[in-house]
């Protein structure tokens, strides 16, 4: 994030925070939520209190849980297809 002339320069800690936030956002945009969560947690570790990070972490967790549900369903479907094919081959 660029500074305007009227804004004071960012501290090194604030620069790190912004870099971590941006990296997390970049991973979130390409739907790699585990890495997005990692970078949001790094931003949180800077000690800068930011409600936005908390919201992004909650959203990343929600999307990770949703992905896990999808993987479970796909796994079950794969097993059912496998069983069907094996059963059909034995007839």
C-alpha positions in Angstrom: 0.0 0.0 0.0 1.4 3.3 -1.0 1.6 6.3 1.3 0.2 9.6 0.4 2.3 12.7 1.1 0.0 13.6 4.0 0.5 10.3 5.7 3.3 9.5 8.1 5.8 6.8 6.9 4.9 3.3 7.9 7.0 1.6 10.6 8.9 -1.6 9.7 6.2 -3.5 11.7 3.4 -1.9 9.7 5.2 -2.6 6.4 5.5 -6.3 7.4 1.9 -6.3 8.4 0.8 -4.9 5.0 3.1 -7.4 3.2 1.7 -10.3 5.1 -1.9 -9.2 4.5 -1.3 -8.7 0.8 0.3 -12.1 0.5 -2.6 -13.7 2.3 -5.1 -11.9 0.0 -3.1 -13.0 -3.0 -3.4 -16.7 -1.9 -7.1 -16.2 -1.1 -7.8 -14.9 -4.6 -6.4 -18.0 -6.1 -8.2 -20.1 -3.6 -5.3 -21.5 -1.7 -6.8 -20.9 1.7 -4.3 -22.8 3.9 -1.5 -20.5 2.7 -3.8 -17.5 3.0 -4.5 -18.5 6.6 -0.7 -18.9 7.2 0.0 -15.3 6.0 -3.0 -13.8 7.9 -1.6 -15.5 11.0 1.8 -13.9 10.3 0.1 -10.5 10.0 -1.6 -11.1 13.3 1.7 -12.0 15.0 3.1 -8.5 14.2 0.9 -7.3 17.1 -0.9 -4.8 15.0 -4.5 -5.0 16.1 -6.6 -5.2 13.0 -10.2 -6.4 12.8 -9.7 -7.1 9.1 -7.2 -9.9 9.8 -9.6 -11.5 12.3 -12.3 -11.5 9.6 -10.0 -12.9 7.0 -8.8 -15.7 9.3 -12.5 -16.7 10.0 -13.3 -16.6 6.3 -10.2 -18.7 5.5 -11.1 -21.3 8.2 -14.6 -21.5 6.8 -13.4 -22.1 3.3 -10.9 -24.7 4.5 -13.7 -26.6 6.3 -15.9 -26.4 3.2 -13.1 -27.8 1.1 -12.7 -30.7 3.5 -16.3 -31.6 3.3 -16.1 -31.6 -0.5 -13.0 -33.8 -0.4 -14.9 -36.3 1.9 -17.9 -36.4 -0.5 -15.6 -36.9 -3.5 -13.7 -39.7 -1.6 -17.0 -41.5 -0.8 -18.1 -41.1 -4.4 -14.7 -42.5 -5.6 -15.1 -45.5 -3.3 -18.7 -46.2 -4.5 -17.6 -46.0 -8.2 -14.7 -48.4 -7.5 -17.0 -50.9 -5.7 -19.4 -50.7 -8.6 -16.7 -51.3 -11.2 -15.3 -54.2 -9.2 -18.7 -55.7 -8.8 -19.5 -55.3 -12.5 -16.2 -57.1 -13.4 -17.1 -60.1 -11.3 -20.4 -60.7 -13.0 
